[in-house]
Each structure stands twice: as structure tokens, then as C-alpha cells.
Amino acid sequence: MSDLKLHDIDLQEFIKAVDQCKGQVYLVTDEGDKLNLKSKFCQIIGLTQIIRGGMVSEAKIKCEKPEDESLLFRFNLYGDKILDEEKK
């Protein structure tokens, strides 16, 4: 599990991307806390700390599965277009 840094992403689309992940996805805070983003409760708590104007300014993410890390990496580069491809 390696760190993936996400920058300037749309929050709603990011949650959709996390929901498509097959394994656990964690938000890692600057203090070292890990919040499981597959949990809606943790999404609310964790993401409110890093939101600015409806966008995630920066986040450190850890994924259990390499394919989930690949999905979120591509999401970071190409945005929500990647979500439509994953559904096919």
C-alpha cells in the first residue's frame, strides 16, 4: 500500500470513484490517522477537514488493492471521465 496524493478534485465525483473501489480506501491525515473512506461516516468526518469551496484541495490516500490505486490515480488525472469507462 503506497500513498497516493490527490489534488483539486470534485468531491461528489471522488466519492463515486471511492464507491467503485473493490478494497478499502483510507484517507491519511497529517497526524497519521487513517479514516476508511468506504464508510459513509468516515467520509463525512475525514473529508470535511480537507474541503475548500466544494473541492478537495489535497489528500493522501492509501488503497489496499493496486487496481483501486490505479483507478483513483487516473481519476486524479482525467476526472470523472474515468468513472464512465470503469462502468463498461
C-alpha positions, -999 to +999 in steps of 0.1 A: +000+000+000+016+032-011+004+068-007-015+085-035-018+123-034-049+138-049-052+174-058-081+197-067-108+170-072-145+173-073-158+159-040-190+142-053-172+126-082-144+115-058-169+097-036-183+080-067-148+068-075-142+055-040-176+037-041-163+019-072-132+006-055-132-031-045-109-029-015-106-005+014-096+031+007-081+052+035-077+090+039-044+096+058-044+128+078-013+149+085-014+135+121-012+099+108-048+089+114-063+066+088-100+070+080-118+043+060-135+061+031-156+031+023-175+041+055-200+070+049-195+082+084-157+084+079-163+102+046-182+129+064-156+133+092-125+130+071-134+149+040-148+179+059-112+185+071-098+189+037-126+206+017-122+241+004-151+255-016-166+221-025-132+208-038-107+185-022-076+207-021-051+179-013-055+144+002-032+114+010-050+082+001-039+046+007-056+017-011-055-020-002-058-031-038-034-019-066-064-017-091-081+008-068-050+029-066-048+029-104-085+039-106-080+068-082-047+079-099-065+080-132-094+098-116-069+124-103-056+129-138-087+127-160-116+134-136-150+119-138-145+107-174-127+077-159-158+066-139-178+061-171-150+039-185-149+018-154-186+010-156-183-005-191 
